[in-house]
Amino acid sequence: MQENPHIRRASPDEAAVLTELTIRSKSHWNYDAAFLASVRHELEFHPEKFLPDFHVYVLEQNETILGFCSLIPLPDDKMELHDLFVESPHIGKGHGKRLWDFSIALLRTLGTRTLVLTADPHAEAFYLRQGAVRVGEKSSSVYPDRKLPILEYRLAD
């Protein structure tokens, strides 16, 4: 029996699974193997980045992880959406939107007003459709000539 997808808190011991999901999700944008190998270190999931709060959540269906999101508290009443990745075959099926909506609901619950994120250039349009606004860009730590959009989403009062 097919269950509906649900969101649950991830476990730090799922780090390797989340890293591999991230790489597969990134490959959706037709990045070649050499590029993915060169950025792998940047894409690896390190649980200690998210402690002590560990705001890492997976979207799961029938015990299969379809995607995940992670958030890190920042100063000045902000939160960083550090990760939002969906398994490549499931991109475009509403799972990213579901993880985004969950992240926004979590911000409200925590009393945080602003979400910031650095996006893959291919994913920027998705975040703009969700209401985020481009506030700048930064150079990739691996490829300095590659510019990554910085976006911000403010909760309505």
Residue, then its C-alpha position, 0 to 999 in steps of 0.5 A: m500500500q502506497e503511503n502519502p509522503h510525510i516529513r520527519r526529523a532526520s537523524p545525524d547517522e543519515a549523513a551519508v544517505l543525505t550526501e548521496l541524495t544531494i549529489r544525485s539531486k545536483s546531477h539533475w542539472n546535467y553537471d558532469a561527473a568532474f564538476l560533481a567530484s570537484v564540489r563533493h566536499e562542499l555538498e557533503f552533509h556534516p551533522e555537526k553543522f546543525l547541532p545543537d538544534f539539528h533542524v534537518y528534516v526528510l520527506e519520506q514515502n514508504e521508508t524511501i527518502l524523497g528529499f530533505c531540507s536543513l536550517i541553521p539559526l543565524p543572528d538577528d532573527k534569521m535562519e539559513l536554509h542550508d539545504l533543500f534537495v529532492e531526488s532527481p526522479h522526483i524533481g518537479k512533482g511538488h516535493g520541493k514546494r512541500l519542503w519549502d512550505f515546511s521550512i516556512a512553517l518551522l520559521r513561524t513556530l520558532g519565531t524567526r522572521t527571515l530566511v536566507l539561502t544561497a541557491d544553485p543558479h538552476a534552482e533560483a527560479f524555484y525560490l523566486r516563485q516561492g516569494a524569495v527575493r535575490v539580494g546579492e550573489k557570491s562566488s563559489s568556493v570551488y569555482p570563483d568565477r561561478k556566481l551563486p545567487i543569495l536570496e531572502y524570504r521575509l515572513a509577512d507581519 
